[in-house]
Amino acid sequence: MASPANKGGRSLAPALLVVVALMAVVALAPRGASAALSCSTVYSALMPCLGYVESGGEVPQECCGGIKNIVATASSTPDRRAACTCLKNVARGVTAGPCLSRAAGLPGRCGVQLPYKISPNVNCDSI
């Protein structure tokens, strides 16, 4: 079984791009009090999205579940900003256009509407 970090010899960068797509989703989560999310929590929740971001096709239910989990977990401004920062740092290293397009479309494919275009240049402090 290939590891997620080197699935079929492919780079982990597209998988991490999924995280970028979800930073906007995290920004929409309801406010509340909680500790800031860790990057490992965000990445783990989004790993089921890797295959779709790399190759297209059907979005796995587990991917949408991960997106919804991040939204539910990121209930405070510090949570949303922490998740956004994790995703933004990863997105800076991703340059694959098709992967970025698929990642940007994930929230919509999972039934979440975003008020802005997903970009590695997002200002996490404005969330």
A tleap script that builds the chain and sets N, CA, C and O, in Angstrom:
source leaprc.protein.ff14SB
mol = sequence {
  NMET ALA SER PRO ALA ASN LYS GLY GLY ARG
  SER LEU ALA PRO ALA LEU LEU VAL VAL VAL
  ALA LEU MET ALA VAL VAL ALA LEU ALA PRO
  ARG GLY ALA SER ALA ALA LEU SER CYS SER
  THR VAL TYR SER ALA LEU MET PRO CYS LEU
  GLY TYR VAL GLU SER GLY GLY GLU VAL PRO
  GLN GLU CYS CYS GLY GLY ILE LYS ASN ILE
  VAL ALA THR ALA SER SER THR PRO ASP ARG
  ARG ALA ALA CYS THR CYS LEU LYS ASN VAL
  ALA ARG GLY VAL THR ALA GLY PRO CYS LEU
  SER ARG ALA ALA GLY LEU PRO GLY ARG CYS
  GLY VAL GLN LEU PRO TYR LYS ILE SER PRO
  ASN VAL ASN CYS ASP SER CILE
}
set mol.1.N position { 0.848 -1.187 0.000 }
set mol.1.CA position { 0.000 0.000 0.000 }
set mol.1.C position { 0.883 1.236 0.000 }
set mol.1.O position { 1.731 1.385 0.880 }
set mol.2.N position { 0.701 2.122 -0.968 }
set mol.2.CA position { 1.512 3.335 -1.066 }
set mol.2.C position { 1.142 4.304 0.030 }
set mol.2.O position { -0.027 4.416 0.399 }
set mol.3.N position { 2.122 4.999 0.547 }
set mol.3.CA position { 1.834 5.993 1.576 }
set mol.3.C position { 1.227 7.230 0.945 }
set mol.3.O position { 1.515 7.506 -0.219 }
set mol.4.N position { 0.401 7.990 1.654 }
set mol.4.CA position { -0.198 9.201 1.098 }
set mol.4.C position { 0.849 10.213 0.664 }
set mol.4.O position { 0.597 11.016 -0.235 }
set mol.5.N position { 2.024 10.187 1.292 }
set mol.5.CA position { 3.061 11.155 0.964 }
set mol.5.C position { 3.716 10.846 -0.361 }
set mol.5.O position { 4.315 11.736 -0.965 }
set mol.6.N position { 3.624 9.597 -0.844 }
set mol.6.CA position { 4.276 9.238 -2.085 }
set mol.6.C position { 3.411 8.240 -2.840 }
set mol.6.O position { 3.902 7.188 -3.247 }
set mol.7.N position { 2.197 8.533 -3.027 }
set mol.7.CA position { 1.230 7.660 -3.682 }
set mol.7.C position { 1.587 7.548 -5.156 }
set mol.7.O position { 1.412 8.495 -5.923 }
set mol.8.N position { 2.086 6.386 -5.542 }
set mol.8.CA position { 2.442 6.185 -6.938 }
set mol.8.C position { 3.551 7.092 -7.392 }
set mol.8.O position { 3.621 7.406 -8.580 }
set mol.9.N position { 4.422 7.529 -6.511 }
set mol.9.CA position { 5.536 8.394 -6.877 }
set mol.9.C position { 5.161 9.846 -7.032 }
set mol.9.O position { 5.989 10.654 -7.453 }
set mol.10.N position { 3.932 10.199 -6.702 }
set mol.10.CA position { 3.486 11.581 -6.848 }
set mol.10.C position { 3.834 12.395 -5.614 }
set mol.10.O position { 3.980 11.863 -4.513 }
set mol.11.N position { 3.960 13.666 -5.821 }
set mol.11.CA position { 4.271 14.596 -4.732 }
set mol.11.C position { 3.084 14.780 -3.810 }
set mol.11.O position { 1.938 14.604 -4.224 }
set mol.12.N position { 3.349 15.134 -2.565 }
set mol.12.CA position { 2.299 15.422 -1.589 }
set mol.12.C position { 1.700 16.810 -1.827 }
set mol.12.O position { 0.650 17.126 -1.267 }
set mol.13.N position { 2.337 17.629 -2.635 }
set mol.13.CA position { 1.879 19.006 -2.852 }
set mol.13.C position { 0.415 19.098 -3.281 }
set mol.13.O position { -0.305 19.929 -2.727 }
set mol.14.N position { -0.077 18.288 -4.242 }
set mol.14.CA position { -1.490 18.399 -4.594 }
set mol.14.C position { -2.411 18.077 -3.426 }
set mol.14.O position { -3.469 18.691 -3.285 }
set mol.15.N position { -2.026 17.134 -2.598 }
set mol.15.CA position { -2.864 16.799 -1.448 }
set mol.15.C position { -2.971 17.985 -0.513 }
set mol.15.O position { -4.035 18.263 0.040 }
set mol.16.N position { -1.885 18.665 -0.345 }
set mol.16.CA position { -1.899 19.800 0.552 }
set mol.16.C position { -2.664 20.970 -0.046 }
set mol.16.O position { -3.131 21.853 0.673 }
set mol.17.N position { -2.785 20.967 -1.360 }
set mol.17.CA position { -3.579 22.004 -2.006 }
set mol.17.C position { -5.040 21.891 -1.600 }
set mol.17.O position { -5.754 22.892 -1.542 }
set mol.18.N position { -5.480 20.681 -1.321 }
set mol.18.CA position { -6.841 20.481 -0.851 }
set mol.18.C position { -7.067 21.329 0.389 }
set mol.18.O position { -8.134 21.912 0.580 }
set mol.19.N position { -6.063 21.384 1.207 }
set mol.19.CA position { -6.155 22.146 2.433 }
set mol.19.C position { -6.405 23.618 2.104 }
set mol.19.O position { -7.140 24.298 2.819 }
set mol.20.N position { -5.802 24.103 1.038 }
set mol.20.CA position { -6.004 25.485 0.627 }
set mol.20.C position { -7.460 25.728 0.278 }
set mol.20.O position { -8.036 26.750 0.651 }
set mol.21.N position { -8.042 24.798 -0.425 }
set mol.21.CA position { -9.430 24.964 -0.825 }
set mol.21.C position { -10.354 25.085 0.376 }
set mol.21.O position { -11.405 25.723 0.310 }
set mol.22.N position { -9.958 24.479 1.440 }
set mol.22.CA position { -10.826 24.470 2.590 }
set mol.22.C position { -10.595 25.604 3.553 }
set mol.22.O position { -11.355 25.765 4.508 }
set mol.23.N position { -9.573 26.393 3.331 }
set mol.23.CA position { -9.354 27.512 4.253 }
set mol.23.C position { -10.533 28.468 4.197 }
set mol.23.O position { -10.893 29.071 5.208 }
set mol.24.N position { -11.127 28.607 3.044 }
set mol.24.CA position { -12.304 29.460 2.944 }
set mol.24.C position { -13.486 28.840 3.676 }
set mol.24.O position { -14.287 29.553 4.280 }
set mol.25.N position { -13.598 27.532 3.626 }
set mol.25.CA position { -14.661 26.845 4.346 }
set mol.25.C position { -14.499 27.077 5.844 }
set mol.25.O position { -15.469 27.338 6.555 }
set mol.26.N position { -13.282 26.980 6.299 }
set mol.26.CA position { -12.999 27.191 7.716 }
set mol.26.C position { -13.408 28.601 8.121 }
set mol.26.O position { -13.882 28.819 9.236 }
set mol.27.N position { -13.226 29.545 7.225 }
set mol.27.CA position { -13.575 30.932 7.528 }
set mol.27.C position { -15.079 31.115 7.748 }
set mol.27.O position { -15.497 32.076 8.394 }
set mol.28.N position { -15.876 30.219 7.225 }
set mol.28.CA position { -17.326 30.346 7.342 }
set mol.28.C position { -17.906 29.672 8.585 }
set mol.28.O position { -19.105 29.773 8.844 }
set mol.29.N position { -17.070 28.993 9.344 }
set mol.29.CA position { -17.580 28.262 10.515 }
set mol.29.C position { -18.154 29.228 11.538 }
set mol.29.O position { -17.703 30.370 11.632 }
set mol.30.N position { -19.148 28.785 12.308 }
set mol.30.CA position { -19.726 29.647 13.343 }
set mol.30.C position { -18.719 29.975 14.430 }
set mol.30.O position { -17.794 29.206 14.692 }
set mol.31.N position { -18.909 31.115 15.054 }
set mol.31.CA position { -17.989 31.548 16.105 }
set mol.31.C position { -18.313 30.895 17.433 }
set mol.31.O position { -19.462 30.560 17.721 }
set mol.32.N position { -17.273 30.722 18.234 }
set mol.32.CA position { -17.412 30.129 19.552 }
set mol.32.C position { -16.057 30.122 20.216 }
set mol.32.O position { -15.090 30.613 19.633 }
set mol.33.N position { -15.953 29.583 21.415 }
set mol.33.CA position { -14.682 29.561 22.124 }
set mol.33.C position { -14.063 28.174 22.048 }
set mol.33.O position { -14.707 27.183 22.394 }
set mol.34.N position { -12.811 28.103 21.595 }
set mol.34.CA position { -12.050 26.862 21.589 }
set mol.34.C position { -10.601 27.168 21.293 }
set mol.34.O position { -10.257 28.280 20.892 }
set mol.35.N position { -9.749 26.171 21.493 }
set mol.35.CA position { -8.328 26.341 21.221 }
set mol.35.C position { -8.102 26.312 19.710 }
set mol.35.O position { -8.911 25.763 18.962 }
set mol.36.N position { -6.996 26.910 19.273 }
set mol.36.CA position { -6.673 26.944 17.854 }
set mol.36.C position { -6.423 25.534 17.327 }
set mol.36.O position { -5.842 24.698 18.018 }
set mol.37.N position { -6.864 25.281 16.099 }
set mol.37.CA position { -6.654 23.996 15.440 }
set mol.37.C position { -5.181 23.823 15.095 }
set mol.37.O position { -4.471 24.799 14.855 }
set mol.38.N position { -4.732 22.586 15.073 }
set mol.38.CA position { -3.372 22.306 14.632 }
set mol.38.C position { -3.391 21.987 13.138 }
set mol.38.O position { -4.409 21.563 12.592 }
set mol.39.N position { -2.251 22.199 12.491 }
set mol.39.CA position { -2.157 21.863 11.068 }
set mol.39.C position { -2.357 20.372 10.857 }
set mol.39.O position { -2.968 19.971 9.866 }
set mol.40.N position { -1.862 19.548 11.756 }
set mol.40.CA position { -2.024 18.100 11.571 }
set mol.40.C position { -3.504 17.706 11.601 }
set mol.40.O position { -3.906 16.794 10.879 }
set mol.41.N position { -4.307 18.362 12.408 }
set mol.41.CA position { -5.741 18.090 12.447 }
set mol.41.C position { -6.391 18.450 11.113 }
set mol.41.O position { -7.204 17.691 10.585 }
set mol.42.N position { -6.033 19.594 10.582 }
set mol.42.CA position { -6.590 20.047 9.308 }
set mol.42.C position { -6.180 19.095 8.186 }
set mol.42.O position { -7.023 18.655 7.405 }
set mol.43.N position { -4.883 18.777 8.105 }
set mol.43.CA position { -4.395 17.907 7.034 }
set mol.43.C position { -5.010 16.512 7.119 }
set mol.43.O position { -5.392 15.944 6.096 }
set mol.44.N position { -5.107 15.964 8.309 }
set mol.44.CA position { -5.690 14.627 8.476 }
set mol.44.C position { -7.136 14.586 8.008 }
set mol.44.O position { -7.558 13.621 7.371 }
set mol.45.N position { -7.886 15.618 8.318 }
set mol.45.CA position { -9.292 15.661 7.918 }
set mol.45.C position { -9.449 15.728 6.401 }
set mol.45.O position { -10.460 15.279 5.860 }
set mol.46.N position { -8.457 16.282 5.721 }
set mol.46.CA position { -8.569 16.507 4.285 }
set mol.46.C position { -7.854 15.479 3.420 }
set mol.46.O position { -7.967 15.536 2.195 }
set mol.47.N position { -7.135 14.557 4.005 }
set mol.47.CA position { -6.413 13.553 3.221 }
set mol.47.C position { -7.316 12.739 2.296 }
set mol.47.O position { -6.862 12.363 1.215 }
set mol.48.N position { -8.567 12.445 2.657 }
set mol.48.CA position { -9.415 11.695 1.721 }
set mol.48.C position { -9.683 12.447 0.410 }
set mol.48.O position { -10.213 11.860 -0.533 }
set mol.49.N position { -9.331 13.712 0.339 }
set mol.49.CA position { -9.555 14.514 -0.867 }
set mol.49.C position { -8.410 14.393 -1.863 }
set mol.49.O position { -8.534 14.861 -2.995 }
set mol.50.N position { -7.309 13.782 -1.475 }
set mol.50.CA position { -6.102 13.720 -2.299 }
set mol.50.C position { -6.339 13.156 -3.691 }
set mol.50.O position { -5.931 13.763 -4.681 }
set mol.51.N position { -6.985 12.014 -3.779 }
set mol.51.CA position { -7.198 11.390 -5.080 }
set mol.51.C position { -7.978 12.277 -6.031 }
set mol.51.O position { -7.646 12.375 -7.212 }
set mol.52.N position { -9.018 12.924 -5.515 }
set mol.52.CA position { -9.809 13.817 -6.359 }
set mol.52.C position { -8.984 15.011 -6.822 }
set mol.52.O position { -9.031 15.375 -7.998 }
set mol.53.N position { -8.242 15.617 -5.927 }
set mol.53.CA position { -7.447 16.800 -6.295 }
set mol.53.C position { -6.395 16.434 -7.339 }
set mol.53.O position { -6.141 17.214 -8.257 }
set mol.54.N position { -5.787 15.268 -7.210 }
set mol.54.CA position { -4.757 14.850 -8.160 }
set mol.54.C position { -5.325 14.437 -9.508 }
set mol.54.O position { -4.748 14.756 -10.547 }
set mol.55.N position { -6.459 13.724 -9.502 }
set mol.55.CA position { -6.926 13.082 -10.728 }
set mol.55.C position { -8.333 13.430 -11.180 }
set mol.55.O position { -8.723 13.074 -12.292 }
set mol.56.N position { -9.096 14.108 -10.357 }
set mol.56.CA position { -10.477 14.403 -10.714 }
set mol.56.C position { -11.382 13.221 -10.434 }
set mol.56.O position { -11.049 12.358 -9.622 }
set mol.57.N position { -12.525 13.175 -11.099 }
set mol.57.CA position { -13.476 12.093 -10.882 }
set mol.57.C position { -14.496 12.458 -9.827 }
set mol.57.O position { -14.861 13.624 -9.675 }
set mol.58.N position { -14.951 11.460 -9.105 }
set mol.58.CA position { -15.937 11.665 -8.052 }
set mol.58.C position { -15.260 12.109 -6.762 }
set mol.58.O position { -14.183 11.624 -6.416 }
set mol.59.N position { -15.899 13.034 -6.057 }
set mol.59.CA position { -15.386 13.472 -4.752 }
set mol.59.C position { -15.833 12.438 -3.721 }
set mol.59.O position { -17.031 12.199 -3.569 }
set mol.60.N position { -14.882 11.817 -3.007 }
set mol.60.CA position { -15.269 10.814 -2.002 }
set mol.60.C position { -16.116 11.422 -0.882 }
set mol.60.O position { -15.915 12.572 -0.492 }
set mol.61.N position { -17.057 10.640 -0.374 }
set mol.61.CA position { -17.867 11.101 0.749 }
set mol.61.C position { -16.992 11.458 1.948 }
set mol.61.O position { -17.300 12.385 2.697 }
set mol.62.N position { -15.902 10.717 2.122 }
set mol.62.CA position { -14.998 10.983 3.238 }
set mol.62.C position { -14.348 12.352 3.110 }
set mol.62.O position { -14.061 13.005 4.114 }
set mol.63.N position { -14.113 12.790 1.872 }
set mol.63.CA position { -13.540 14.118 1.624 }
set mol.63.C position { -14.523 15.190 2.089 }
set mol.63.O position { -14.157 16.095 2.838 }
set mol.64.N position { -15.770 15.080 1.641 }
set mol.64.CA position { -16.782 16.056 2.059 }
set mol.64.C position { -16.985 16.012 3.571 }
set mol.64.O position { -17.200 17.043 4.208 }
set mol.65.N position { -16.915 14.811 4.134 }
set mol.65.CA position { -17.022 14.680 5.585 }
set mol.65.C position { -15.892 15.407 6.292 }
set mol.65.O position { -16.109 16.039 7.326 }
set mol.66.N position { -14.683 15.324 5.738 }
set mol.66.CA position { -13.538 16.033 6.315 }
set mol.66.C position { -13.715 17.536 6.245 }
set mol.66.O position { -13.395 18.251 7.194 }
set mol.67.N position { -14.227 18.016 5.119 }
set mol.67.CA position { -14.475 19.445 4.959 }
set mol.67.C position { -15.497 19.915 5.998 }
set mol.67.O position { -15.301 20.928 6.669 }
set mol.68.N position { -16.567 19.172 6.112 }
set mol.68.CA position { -17.610 19.542 7.079 }
set mol.68.C position { -17.090 19.462 8.514 }
set mol.68.O position { -17.489 20.259 9.364 }
set mol.69.N position { -16.208 18.509 8.784 }
set mol.69.CA position { -15.615 18.379 10.112 }
set mol.69.C position { -14.757 19.600 10.446 }
set mol.69.O position { -14.805 20.107 11.567 }
set mol.70.N position { -13.982 20.066 9.484 }
set mol.70.CA position { -13.147 21.259 9.715 }
set mol.70.C position { -14.045 22.463 9.995 }
set mol.70.O position { -13.769 23.245 10.904 }
set mol.71.N position { -15.113 22.611 9.222 }
set mol.71.CA position { -16.037 23.725 9.444 }
set mol.71.C position { -16.617 23.666 10.852 }
set mol.71.O position { -16.688 24.682 11.544 }
set mol.72.N position { -17.027 22.480 11.270 }
set mol.72.CA position { -17.628 22.326 12.597 }
set mol.72.C position { -16.604 22.541 13.707 }
set mol.72.O position { -16.929 23.084 14.763 }
set mol.73.N position { -15.375 22.116 13.466 }
set mol.73.CA position { -14.330 22.217 14.479 }
set mol.73.C position { -13.789 23.641 14.609 }
set mol.73.O position { -13.438 24.080 15.704 }
set mol.74.N position { -13.724 24.348 13.504 }
set mol.74.CA position { -13.187 25.717 13.504 }
set mol.74.C position { -14.280 26.687 13.914 }
set mol.74.O position { -14.807 27.434 13.090 }
set mol.75.N position { -14.616 26.668 15.197 }
set mol.75.CA position { -15.760 27.435 15.673 }
set mol.75.C position { -15.407 28.810 16.219 }
set mol.75.O position { -16.296 29.585 16.572 }
set mol.76.N position { -14.129 29.118 16.290 }
set mol.76.CA position { -13.730 30.434 16.800 }
set mol.76.C position { -12.838 31.127 15.780 }
set mol.76.O position { -12.301 30.489 14.874 }
set mol.77.N position { -12.686 32.422 15.932 }
set mol.77.CA position { -11.799 33.175 15.039 }
set mol.77.C position { -10.374 32.645 15.101 }
set mol.77.O position { -9.759 32.479 14.047 }
set mol.78.N position { -9.809 32.368 16.286 }
set mol.78.CA position { -8.451 31.799 16.315 }
set mol.78.C position { -8.355 30.452 15.589 }
set mol.78.O position { -7.346 30.173 14.943 }
set mol.79.N position { -9.392 29.617 15.690 }
set mol.79.CA position { -9.405 28.337 14.973 }
set mol.79.C position { -9.370 28.563 13.467 }
set mol.79.O position { -8.575 27.945 12.759 }
set mol.80.N position { -10.224 29.441 12.989 }
set mol.80.CA position { -10.294 29.695 11.551 }
set mol.80.C position { -8.998 30.302 11.042 }
set mol.80.O position { -8.532 29.942 9.961 }
set mol.81.N position { -8.416 31.206 11.792 }
set mol.81.CA position { -7.153 31.814 11.366 }
set mol.81.C position { -6.008 30.803 11.388 }
set mol.81.O position { -5.152 30.816 10.504 }
set mol.82.N position { -5.989 29.933 12.390 }
set mol.82.CA position { -4.937 28.914 12.470 }
set mol.82.C position { -5.037 27.956 11.281 }
set mol.82.O position { -4.029 27.644 10.648 }
set mol.83.N position { -6.240 27.496 10.983 }
set mol.83.CA position { -6.424 26.592 9.849 }
set mol.83.C position { -6.060 27.298 8.544 }
set mol.83.O position { -5.399 26.714 7.686 }
set mol.84.N position { -6.477 28.519 8.398 }
set mol.84.CA position { -6.160 29.303 7.208 }
set mol.84.C position { -4.653 29.431 7.020 }
set mol.84.O position { -4.148 29.269 5.909 }
set mol.85.N position { -3.942 29.718 8.096 }
set mol.85.CA position { -2.494 29.882 8.023 }
set mol.85.C position { -1.813 28.581 7.605 }
set mol.85.O position { -0.882 28.600 6.800 }
set mol.86.N position { -2.269 27.455 8.145 }
set mol.86.CA position { -1.722 26.150 7.745 }
set mol.86.C position { -1.894 25.945 6.247 }
set mol.86.O position { -0.956 25.560 5.549 }
set mol.87.N position { -3.088 26.205 5.769 }
set mol.87.CA position { -3.402 25.992 4.366 }
set mol.87.C position { -2.669 26.952 3.453 }
set mol.87.O position { -2.204 26.565 2.381 }
set mol.88.N position { -2.568 28.169 3.861 }
set mol.88.CA position { -1.882 29.174 3.056 }
set mol.88.C position { -0.414 28.831 2.894 }
set mol.88.O position { 0.139 28.980 1.804 }
set mol.89.N position { 0.226 28.375 3.960 }
set mol.89.CA position { 1.643 28.016 3.888 }
set mol.89.C position { 1.879 26.859 2.930 }
set mol.89.O position { 2.882 26.839 2.217 }
set mol.90.N position { 0.976 25.909 2.907 }
set mol.90.CA position { 1.091 24.783 1.990 }
set mol.90.C position { 0.822 25.245 0.556 }
set mol.90.O position { 1.528 24.844 -0.369 }
set mol.91.N position { -0.177 26.068 0.376 }
set mol.91.CA position { -0.576 26.517 -0.954 }
set mol.91.C position { 0.535 27.272 -1.669 }
set mol.91.O position { 0.617 27.236 -2.897 }
set mol.92.N position { 1.360 27.932 -0.939 }
set mol.92.CA position { 2.456 28.689 -1.553 }
set mol.92.C position { 3.394 27.796 -2.352 }
set mol.92.O position { 4.037 28.260 -3.294 }
set mol.93.N position { 3.480 26.520 -1.986 }
set mol.93.CA position { 4.371 25.601 -2.691 }
set mol.93.C position { 3.716 24.839 -3.822 }
set mol.93.O position { 4.382 24.049 -4.492 }
set mol.94.N position { 2.427 25.052 -4.055 }
set mol.94.CA position { 1.704 24.304 -5.084 }
set mol.94.C position { 1.523 25.169 -6.316 }
set mol.94.O position { 1.072 26.311 -6.229 }
set mol.95.N position { 1.883 24.603 -7.482 }
set mol.95.CA position { 1.767 25.386 -8.710 }
set mol.95.C position { 0.929 24.703 -9.782 }
set mol.95.O position { 0.711 25.290 -10.842 }
set mol.96.N position { 0.454 23.493 -9.548 }
set mol.96.CA position { -0.297 22.756 -10.561 }
set mol.96.C position { -1.683 23.361 -10.762 }
set mol.96.O position { -2.517 23.322 -9.857 }
set mol.97.N position { -1.930 23.922 -11.947 }
set mol.97.CA position { -3.197 24.568 -12.266 }
set mol.97.C position { -4.418 23.684 -12.123 }
set mol.97.O position { -5.373 24.072 -11.450 }
set mol.98.N position { -4.423 22.475 -12.750 }
set mol.98.CA position { -5.601 21.612 -12.616 }
set mol.98.C position { -5.870 21.215 -11.167 }
set mol.98.O position { -7.025 21.129 -10.750 }
set mol.99.N position { -4.823 20.975 -10.413 }
set mol.99.CA position { -5.007 20.606 -9.002 }
set mol.99.C position { -5.611 21.770 -8.224 }
set mol.99.O position { -6.493 21.573 -7.389 }
set mol.100.N position { -5.140 22.969 -8.497 }
set mol.100.CA position { -5.671 24.150 -7.824 }
set mol.100.C position { -7.139 24.342 -8.176 }
set mol.100.O position { -7.949 24.656 -7.304 }
set mol.101.N position { -7.486 24.157 -9.439 }
set mol.101.CA position { -8.886 24.305 -9.852 }
set mol.101.C position { -9.784 23.289 -9.165 }
set mol.101.O position { -10.866 23.631 -8.687 }
set mol.102.N position { -9.333 22.031 -9.115 }
set mol.102.CA position { -10.148 21.013 -8.449 }
set mol.102.C position { -10.266 21.290 -6.958 }
set mol.102.O position { -11.343 21.148 -6.378 }
set mol.103.N position { -9.162 21.685 -6.342 }
set mol.103.CA position { -9.200 21.989 -4.909 }
set mol.103.C position { -10.133 23.170 -4.642 }
set mol.103.O position { -10.912 23.150 -3.690 }
set mol.104.N position { -10.048 24.195 -5.487 }
set mol.104.CA position { -10.900 25.368 -5.316 }
set mol.104.C position { -12.377 25.017 -5.464 }
set mol.104.O position { -13.232 25.665 -4.860 }
set mol.105.N position { -12.678 24.005 -6.258 }
set mol.105.CA position { -14.053 23.607 -6.471 }
set mol.105.C position { -14.610 22.650 -5.424 }
set mol.105.O position { -15.817 22.406 -5.392 }
set mol.106.N position { -13.749 22.104 -4.567 }
set mol.106.CA position { -14.205 21.131 -3.579 }
set mol.106.C position { -15.323 21.621 -2.669 }
set mol.106.O position { -16.305 20.900 -2.491 }
set mol.107.N position { -15.223 22.798 -2.094 }
set mol.107.CA position { -16.312 23.231 -1.207 }
set mol.107.C position { -17.671 23.215 -1.906 }
set mol.107.O position { -18.658 22.755 -1.332 }
set mol.108.N position { -17.724 23.705 -3.114 }
set mol.108.CA position { -18.978 23.694 -3.862 }
set mol.108.C position { -19.459 22.293 -4.169 }
set mol.108.O position { -20.658 22.023 -4.111 }
set mol.109.N position { -18.535 21.393 -4.496 }
set mol.109.CA position { -18.895 20.007 -4.786 }
set mol.109.C position { -19.410 19.305 -3.533 }
set mol.109.O position { -20.125 18.306 -3.617 }
set mol.110.N position { -19.039 19.839 -2.375 }
set mol.110.CA position { -19.492 19.250 -1.109 }
set mol.110.C position { -20.665 20.020 -0.504 }
set mol.110.O position { -21.061 19.761 0.633 }
set mol.111.N position { -21.220 20.967 -1.264 }
set mol.111.CA position { -22.410 21.679 -0.806 }
set mol.111.C position { -22.139 22.887 0.074 }
set mol.111.O position { -23.022 23.323 0.812 }
set mol.112.N position { -20.939 23.431 0.007 }
set mol.112.CA position { -20.586 24.622 0.792 }
set mol.112.C position { -20.310 25.766 -0.183 }
set mol.112.O position { -19.488 25.624 -1.089 }
set mol.113.N position { -20.988 26.890 -0.005 }
set mol.113.CA position { -20.760 28.050 -0.871 }
set mol.113.C position { -19.792 29.013 -0.204 }
set mol.113.O position { -19.909 29.318 0.982 }
set mol.114.N position { -18.841 29.479 -0.986 }
set mol.114.CA position { -17.830 30.404 -0.479 }
set mol.114.C position { -18.025 31.788 -1.081 }
set mol.114.O position { -18.407 31.913 -2.245 }
set mol.115.N position { -17.766 32.826 -0.297 }
set mol.115.CA position { -17.973 34.190 -0.773 }
set mol.115.C position { -16.809 34.776 -1.576 }
set mol.115.O position { -16.906 35.907 -2.051 }
set mol.116.N position { -15.707 34.028 -1.739 }
set mol.116.CA position { -14.561 34.546 -2.480 }
set mol.116.C position { -13.790 33.411 -3.124 }
set mol.116.O position { -13.944 32.246 -2.760 }
set mol.117.N position { -12.951 33.777 -4.098 }
set mol.117.CA position { -12.124 32.815 -4.797 }
set mol.117.C position { -11.024 32.305 -3.877 }
set mol.117.O position { -10.423 33.084 -3.137 }
set mol.118.N position { -10.760 31.024 -3.917 }
set mol.118.CA position { -9.685 30.428 -3.118 }
set mol.118.C position { -8.350 30.780 -3.752 }
set mol.118.O position { -8.162 30.643 -4.961 }
set mol.119.N position { -7.426 31.237 -2.915 }
set mol.119.CA position { -6.129 31.691 -3.392 }
set mol.119.C position { -5.077 31.497 -2.318 }
set mol.119.O position { -5.374 31.644 -1.132 }
set mol.120.N position { -3.841 31.166 -2.710 }
set mol.120.CA position { -2.763 31.080 -1.725 }
set mol.120.C position { -2.378 32.458 -1.170 }
set mol.120.O position { -1.555 32.560 -0.261 }
set mol.121.N position { -2.972 33.496 -1.717 }
set mol.121.CA position { -2.679 34.861 -1.272 }
set mol.121.C position { -3.724 35.386 -0.289 }
set mol.121.O position { -3.787 36.590 -0.040 }
set mol.122.N position { -4.533 34.508 0.264 }
set mol.122.CA position { -5.594 34.927 1.171 }
set mol.122.C position { -4.986 35.637 2.403 }
set mol.122.O position { -3.908 35.274 2.875 }
set mol.123.N position { -5.687 36.627 2.891 }
set mol.123.CA position { -5.277 37.327 4.098 }
set mol.123.C position { -5.982 36.674 5.278 }
set mol.123.O position { -7.141 36.974 5.562 }
set mol.124.N position { -5.275 35.781 5.963 }
set mol.124.CA position { -5.871 35.035 7.075 }
set mol.124.C position { -6.258 35.946 8.245 }
set mol.124.O position { -7.134 35.598 9.036 }
set mol.125.N position { -5.620 37.091 8.356 }
set mol.125.CA position { -5.953 38.023 9.445 }
set mol.125.C position { -7.309 38.669 9.245 }
set mol.125.O position { -7.871 39.228 10.187 }
set mol.126.N position { -7.849 38.603 8.031 }
set mol.126.CA position { -9.153 39.223 7.768 }
set mol.126.C position { -10.307 38.280 8.083 }
set mol.126.O position { -11.471 38.664 7.975 }
set mol.127.N position { -9.993 37.060 8.468 }
set mol.127.CA position { -11.027 36.064 8.755 }
set mol.127.C position { -11.568 36.279 10.139 }
set mol.127.O position { -12.452 35.543 10.578 }
savepdb mol mol.pdb
quit
